[in-house]
């Protein structure tokens, strides 16, 4: 039978479930905090069979963990009607092993494809509107964030896009730098916008991408984020300066978020994402602790599980997400890095094929109209002859 599940295990599992591209997209703007969980965690906590990962709010996760003793503590696997109990620790070890293999594959993939991306860039730099057409055919998990006004800017001014795993070769391959290059346009003065995401681990077991707001120098009356990005940047600077009290900028940001509809958030608000406030020191200590824990488990040693509640940290995290203008930025970053960037040629080709089909349909419609006009003209010129009367 399972030992009672604990919050530390749940935190680590949710972090691993979010570690690489195959993750559930988080869609809710400014709503409950939603985290993807691995199948084993959901099945273990609920005692039910499930075939896919399910998004659960953090509140529900904590509720389930606190009441786990009243839930079924075994996962039953049907194999010739035999009940096979699996320990949480075994599942955790397997997930750790999968994570290490996946990270190594990511390192090798980056190394092997680096020259290919350089070669691709040389070719596509000679193709007009390559990246605008790629974005025009972007997958749903990217396209849903692009408003019509965003599309006008991207399609009219985007010159290039690049993705770099900037902490390699020594660092974590999940850290990303996504760079956009723009031609001169009517919206902002910047020619380059680069957004960096660092993979960080917190002392409570959480792990994921964090970032810093990127300032955009909007031209007069052209701010597509309606002031959200500027306020998010100001709040970030205040937090770095140690201002933890409720400032005027924080009040304005909350008001602006409350007045912005769920479907009205610009793609460019993505540059204001910050995530959890995890310092490099906390990340280093938490990573070392996690590595020590894994090594001890491999050696068969018993590992103490830190299951203490840290209400203050959780309250601080809630406050941070309360001021997050683009809470699903991590998902969008991964979609760009793991889908749009490597699949750019595919999406460009689809755009060309769609244009060709549209041209064919247009020509077909023109031909039909011309044929109809010709038939009409023939009908007028070739009136039926009158029959001769029989003599």
Protein Blocks (a to p, Z undefined) as FASTA:
>chain_A
ZZdddfklmmmmmmmmmmpmbdcddfbghiacdddddfklmmmmnopacfbdcdddfklm
mmmmmmmmmpcfbdcddeehiacdddfklmmmmmmmmmmmmmmmmmmmmmmmmmmmmmmm
mmmmmpghklmmmmmmgcfklmmmpcfklmmmmmmmpmbdcdddfkbmklcfkbccdddd
ddddfkbmbfbdcddddddddfkopacdddddddddddehiafngommmmmmmmmmmmmn
opabccfklmmmmmmmmmpcfklccfklmmmpnbjaddfklmmmmmmmmmmmmmmmmnop
acdddfbdcfklmmmmmmmmmmmcblmlmmmmmmmmmmmmmmmmmmmmmmmmmmmmmmmm
mmmmmmmmmmmmmmmmmmmmmccddddddZZ
